[in-house]
Amino acid sequence: MAYDLVVIGAGWAGFNAALEARKLGKKVCLIEKDELGGTCLNRGCIPTKVLTYSSKNISKDNPLGIDSIRKEQSQVISKLKQGIEFLVKSQKIDFIKGTAKIISPKKIAISENKSEIETNFILICSGSEPKDLPFLKFDHKRVLSSDDILKLGSLPENLLIVGGGVIGCEFACALNRLGVKVAVAEIMDRLIFMFDKDISQKLEQAFKKSGVSVKTNYNIKDKDLSQYEKILLCVGRALSLSGLLGDKIDLKLDDNGFIKVDSRLKTNIDNIYAAGDCIGSMQLAHVASYEGRLAANNMFGKPKDTDYSAVPSSVFTSPEVAQVGLNEIAARNQNKNIRIIKKFFLSVGMAHILKETDGFMKLVIDADTGGVLGASIIGLHATELINTITMAVKYRFTIESLSDLIFAHPSISEIFTESIQS
């Protein structure tokens, strides 16, 4: 059977690409060897956020057990997966559960039934997998990946998390609330190094106050780690191809070991595109969705280059952290003439009502044009607030053009209007 497009991988990139191609009237096949929804739904964003929010509800009066959390994770994943299955069927996307191998730019073999599929285009959305260290390998018993920690039947007494990035910090916060004695080891000089420095410092203060031990400028190589019952490695993710490429497919990788694509997500091979974690761009579910839709349009619709100038990043710690566009350090490194506006949640009425006044928002403004270049937030509902500011960054709204905005009172969102009216 011939298709216009075969998508390999049914995570956020692949699923959205298949939907977009169907909207464009194309015949589409979606292949997945594991589970619909990919890493995000099954082992990433969704189960980790269930863990995060479930851990917030724990108290002496409500000692929620790990079994209850696992049950909640399964229920949420199941409901969302049913929604994906419905869309795949209703949009008449052919779905194959099986292992794909690309044997030519227009032909794919399915290992399980030894069949072959012909197609005009191939989109690789094979995702990524947790990475370990040359001197510390996963054994999936004591040295764990982020996948492993979600499967534990019981929690350890103490845990060393290697890597103070987004994933490491989220697990540190949630597991600390569940009663695990947590230490975070980060080789850089601060947590979430890719975020604003003030934000990193504030998060470290919050971690230490809550009982999480933080070790920055710390290389675990040659260190004695025997005191830790479990070690969780959160040191990045690597390309997952796992037998996808046939002998005649010479797919080029970039310097970081991910699939190399051009600005329109095309690989070095005609008719083969790639999107999502496998290209290593930002490795965020919402970026994968964007890339999947863009790739489909670049094949069949109105082609566009990728644009990552206004991608929000969120960290579901306590307090929450979020960022979009340029932070202060990035703007200064680009020699921008900037103005910084910093507004504290202490000034927001709803923050007092909810009794969560800690934290702040930093807006980075182009001093010459007044345009909003970026924002960093730490505090209540930061992961929701950042979406409003994303629109301002994306369309280069100026402080002047935004100054007449009226937000509902009382609301946490008023921190934005207070900032732009400063």
N, C-alpha and C positions, 0 to 999 in steps of 0.2 A: 504493500500500500504506500502511495506517495503522499507526502505532506508538503505544505509551504514552509513549516517550521517544526523542528523537533527541539524541545527544551529538555536538557538533562539536569535534573535537580529540581525538586518541588518545594524549595524554601521560599523565602519572601521574594527573592529576585525572579526565580523561575515561575512561580505561581502568578505573579503580577505580569510577567512578560507574556505568559500564555493567555491571560485575560485580555491584555492589550491587543495582541495579535488577532484574537477572535473578534474584538471590536472593529478591527480593520478588515474583517471579512475573510480571514485566512484559515486554512485547515491546519490544526495544531495537534501535536502529540506531546504529552508531558510524561517523562520517565523518572521514576524515583525508586532507588533500591532499598530505601529505609522507610521513613515515615513522611507523610504529607506535612508541610509546615517547616521542615528542616530544623536547623539548630535553634532558631529563635523560639519556635513553638514548643519543641520537645526537650531541649537541653539548655536553653539560653534565656532570652528576655522574659518569657511568660512564667516558667517555673521559678526562676530566681526572684521575680517580683511577687509571686505568691509567698515565697519564703520571707521576703522583706516585710510585706504587710502583715503576714501572720505573726511574725516575731514582734511586731509592734503591739499586738494585743495580749501579750503574755504578761502576767502579773501573779502574785501569790494567790489571788482569788481566781485566776484563770490560767492555770499551768498547762497551756496547750502543748501536747506531746508531738514528737516528730512524726508519729503515725498519722495524726490528724492533719498535719501539714502535707504529708505525702498524699493523703486522700483528697485534700483540697486541690493540690496540683493536678492530680489525675482528672478530677472533675472539670477543671477549667480547660485543660488541654483537650479533653474529649469534646467539650462543647464547641470550642473553636475549630477543631478538626472537622467536626460535622458540618460547620459552615463552609469550610474550604471544599469538602467533598460535594456539598450541594452546588456550589458555584461551578466546580469542574464539570459536573453532570449537566447542569442547566445551561451552561454555555457551550455544551457539545464539544468539550475538549477530550480527546481520547487519552486515557490514562493507562500507563503500563507500570506495574510494580515489578521491577527487574533491574538487572545490572547491564548498563549500556557500555558498548565499546565503539569508538569512532574508527571505522576502517577506511573511510575516504571522506572528503569534504561534503559528500552528499549521500553517505550511506552509514547506517548504524546497525550493529549487531546486538541482539539481546541474548545474553548468556543462558538464561534459564530455559528458554524454549528453542534456542539455536535459530531464531528467525532473524530476518534483516528488514530494515526500514529504509526507504528512500525519501529524501527531503531536499528542498531547495536551499534551506538555511539550517544551521545548527547553532543553538545558544547554550553555552556551558555555564551552568550555575551550580557547580559541584561543591561549593562552600569551603569551609576550613575546619581544622581540628586543633585541639589544644597542643601546645608545644612544650616540650620539656627542656632540660639543660644537658649539655654534654657530660657534665659530671654528676648530674642527679636526674635519673630516668624514672618515669612512671613505673611503679610496680602494681598500682591500682589497689593496694592494701594499706600501706603506710604513706607512700608518696603518691598523691592523688591529683587528678585533673579536675577541672570544673565540672565535667560530666560525672566523675566518680563521686564528688561530694554530694551531688543531688540524689545519689542512690543509696547513701549510707543508711543502714537500718537503725543505728544509734549514733549519738554524737560523742566525739572524744572529750576528754577532760580538758585537754589543751591542744592548741593548733598553731603552727607557724604558717603564715601565708607569705609566700615569696612573690613579691610584685605588688607595688602599691598603686597600680593603675585603677581603672574603672572597675574591672571585675574583682580584683583583690579587695578593694575598699568596700564594695557592696557586700561581699561575703563576710568581711571582717565585722561590719556593722550588724548584720543580721544574726550571725552566729554568736557574737558577743551578747546580744539580747537574749539568746536562747541558753545562756549560761556557760558557754565555752570560753575558756581563758585564751584569748587571741593575741598573737604578736604578728606584726606586719614588718617584713624586711624589704626595703626598697634601695636599690643601688644608686638611684639619683638622690639629689639633695632635698627632695620633698615629695610628698604624695601627689597623685594625679598631675604629673609634671607638665602635661600638655595644657593645663588650665592656668588661669591667672594666678600669680604668686600669692596675692592676698587671700585668694580663695583656698589655695593649698594650705597656707598657714592656719587659717581659720578651721579647716577640716581637721588638721592634725591636733589642734587644741581641743576640739570636740571629741576626737577619738580618745585622747589621753584622759580627758575628764570622765569619759564613760568606762574607762578601764582597759581600753585596747592599748597594748604596748606598741610604740612606733619606733622603728630603727631605720633612719635614713642614712645615706652615704654608706650603706652596709652591703658588702658582698659576702654571700654565704659560702663561697668556695673556700674549702679548707677549714670551715668553722665546725665546731662540735655541735651537732643538732640532736644529740641523743636524748635531751630532756623533753623533746616534743613527741607526743603520742602520734600525731599525724602531721604531715606536711602537704600543704596545698600549693601547687605551682600555678601561678597566674602571670606568666611571663610572655604572653602573646599567643598567636595562633599561626598555623602553617597551612599551606595549600593542601587540599585533599583531592587527589586525582584517582588513586586506587584502581589502576588497571583500565582507566578510561580511554587511553590513547592506543590505537593500533600501531603496528611497526612502521607504517608509512606516513604517520601523522607527526610531523616535526613542529610541534607547537612551541613558540618561543616564550621564555620566562624572563621577568625583569630581574634587576639586581637583588631584590628582596625575596626572590623565589616564588613570586606569584605570576599568573598568566599576564603577559604583556599585551595591552590593548592600546589603540589610538584614542583620540578624543571622542570618537563615535562608537567606542567599545568593540571595534573589530580587531581580531587577532591578526597575526601575520599570514594566516591562511584565508583565502577568499571564501566567503560563505560561512565562516565560523566566527561567531561573536562570543563574548564572555561578560558576565555581570555578577555582582555580589561579592561575597568574601573571597572568592577565588582570584579576583584581580587585586585584592589587597588595598583598595582605595581608602576607605574609612572604617570598614567592617562594622557597620551599623545596620540594623534591620531596615530602618526607613531609607537609608541610602541604597540598600540592595533593591528595595521596591522601586525607587526612582530609576535606578540603572536598568532594571528589568523592563520597565515601561519604555524607557528611552531607547534601549536596544531594539525592541520591537518596532518602534517608530522609525528608527534609523534603517531598518530593513525594508519596511513596507509603507511608511507614512511620510511625515515631514521630518527630515533629518536635522539633528541639533548636536552641538558639542556638549560634553558634560560640563556642568557648572556646580562646583562645590563651595561657592562663595558664602552661602548662607545655610549651612547645615547645623541644626541644633544638636548639641551633645548633652546628655543627661546622666547624672549619677544618683542612684536611688539609695543614698546613705541617709544618715540622720545627723546633721541637717542635710537636706537635698542640695545638689549642686547642678548647675546648668550653664552652658555657654553657647554663644553663636557669633559668627563673624570673627573679627579681630579682638583679642584681648589686649591689655595695655602693653605687655611685653612685645607681642607680635607687631603691634602698630608702631612702636618705637623702633623695632628692628627694621621696619620698612621706611624709616625716616619720615613718618607721617607727622604733620603738625596737628597735634591732637589736644582735645580738652577732655578731662575726666570728670564725670559727675558720679558721685557716690552717695547713695541714699540708704539709710538704715531702716529695717523693719520696725524699729521703735517708733517711727513717725506714723505708722499705719494703724488706724483704729481697729481693723479686723484682727490684726496680729495680737493686739492686747485682749480682744474678746476670746481668741483661741488660745491665749497664753503661750504663744510662741513668737517672741519678739527678737530672738537672736538672729543675726545675719544681716546681709546687705546686698544691694545691687550696684554694679559698676557699669555705667554706660561710657563707651568710647566714641567721641564725637570728632568729626573732621573740623578742626578749628577754622579752616578757610571757607568751607561750604556749609557747615552746619549739619552735614549728613551723618546718620547713625552708622558707624562702622562695625559696632559689635557690642556685646553685653556679656557680663559674667554675674551670676547670682549664686548666693549661698543662703539658704533659709527656707521658710515655709512655702510649699508649692512651687519651688524653683523650676521643677521639671514641667510644670504647666505654664508658668509665666513666660518661659523662654520662647514658646511658640508664637506669642503675640509679637515679641520683639523680632522674631525671625522675619516677619513680613516687612518690618521697617528696614532691616538690614538688606533684605533681598532687593527691595525696590528703591533703596537709597533715599528713604524719606528724610527730610530735614527736621530738626527740632522745631523750627518755625511752623512747618506744615502740620506737625503733630500737636502743637501747643493748645489747640482748641478741642482736643479729644475730651469727651465726657465719659468716665467710667462710673459704674454703679457704686454707691456708697452705702454701707461699708463693705469693702472687698479688699482682698490681698492685692489685686491687680492695680489698685491705686498707687502702689509704689512706683509704677511706671509713669503715670501721669504726674506724680509729684516730682519725679526725676526730670522729666522734660520741661516742667514749668519752673525749674530751679534757676 
